[in-house]
Amino acid sequence: MMNRSSTATPRKDPPLLGSILLRLALPRLLARVTIILATIALVVYLAQHILLSGKAWLEFGIRVSGLSDILGKAVIDFVMQYQKYFWWFVIFVLALIAINFLLGYLRQSLKRGRAALVPLGDVRKLCARLSPQGLDVLNWAWKDQSHPITVGILQTTLSQIGSGRIRKLALARAQQAELTAALQNNPLDEPATTPLEPTEPPGRAPGQRGEPTMVARGPKRP
């Protein structure tokens, strides 16, 4: 039977893990926020500049290229009347490019952040202050112990403590103990082996000895 105190989630473990994760991730968080805000500011600046100067750019281009003489006044007036929709389309494409850039940057930044190594001092702090149950979950989350502990492993430990991994590990051990005890109390019966009896050739009674056969030979030649 499991002890309830051993399966309860210690209250000090999540805050301890959260504080260490926040301190390790803070530089990357600041860099992400800075890049996101800078990208948004750049897109807004370009959008405003395009809306304010787009009409002048178009008029200058038409005048320099001589399209006003080729297309005629009616066509040029039509283009100038609806030119703002063209610039809004340019801004929309620019926003899509910025969003695609930010999504790719965030994916790579999150991947690098999860792969960042945890300093030895923080690991010592966790070993000294985490509860035995929390250390058990950390050991479970650290799958490949030939590689150092990463930020991703600490994130997994924190999420698993909150989702009841302590109780699941205790239940798995209790079930394993029950199964081991059952196998020890009820060992498998090995099948008995019977010796093979010699078989007699067909047509001969058991115990009867075979008689030698005589082969007639002809007279020897001189």
C-alpha positions, 0 to 999 in steps of 0.5 A: 500500500502506498504512503500518501505522504510520499505521493503528495506534491511538495509545495516548495519544489515548483517555486524552486524549479520556477525560480531557477528556470526564470533566471536561466531563461531571462536573457533569452526572454529579454532578447526575444522581446527586444527583437519582436518589438524592434520588428513590429516598430520597423513594420509600422514605420515602413507602413506609415512611410509607404502610406504617406509617400506612396502616392508621390512615388507613383506620380514620380514614376509615371512622370519619369517613365512617360506612362502618362502620355502612353496610357492617357489621362483616364487610365492614369486617373484610375490608377491614382484613384485606387493606388492606396489599395496597392500600397495596402497590399504591399504593407500586407505582404510586408507584415506576412514576411515579418510574421514568418521571420518572427515565427522562425526566430521564436522556434529556433530560440525556444529550441536553443533555450531548451538545449541550454545546459544547466550550470553545476551550481544550480544542479547542486542547489536542486539536489540540496533543496528539492524533496526526495519526490522532486529528485525522483521526478528529476531523475525520471526526466533525465532520460539520457544521463550520459549528457548534462542536464538541460533547461528542457529537462528542468521544464519537463520536471516542473510540468510533470510534478504538477501533473502527478508524476510523483503519484504515478512513479510511486504506483508503478513501484508498488505494482512492480513490488506486488508482481515481484512478490507474486513471482517469488511465491509462485515460481514457474513449474519446470516440465519433467523430462523423461529418458528416451527408451531404446527402440527395437528394429521392426519385426524383432521381439524386445530382448531378442538378439539378432542372429548373424547371417551366413553368406555362401561363398564359391570355391576358390579359383587356383 
